[in-house]
Amino acid sequence: MVNHKMMQSFEKWLEWSENQGREERVMKRFLSKWRLKSAVSCMLTWREYTNTRLKLKRIVRRATVDKRGKMLDAALRTWKHFVYSFDTTKLQHASEELNDIIVRLENDVDEKDE
């Protein structure tokens, strides 16, 4: 009977000591989290800032790429219209006129330099 009571007391003491250790670990973890509360708050704010910045960067990139694509498309359409509207003889004649203009401008520049 005495041994049985001693065994029960020992088991209760073991259970109590295990609970104490568990409670101590929980308390230490709580205190460490509490101590780092400001750092965690700062980190969450930083994460929100970076996420917002990435979203805005994607929006701006999409807008600029779309605008650049539209400008290229318009330029190609204009060039295509220009080429189709002139036949080769007109293009050759226009090219010769441009060459004459360039030669005259070069001569004017050479005369001014002398």
Order of alpha helices (4+ residues) and beta strands (2+ residues): alpha-alpha-alpha
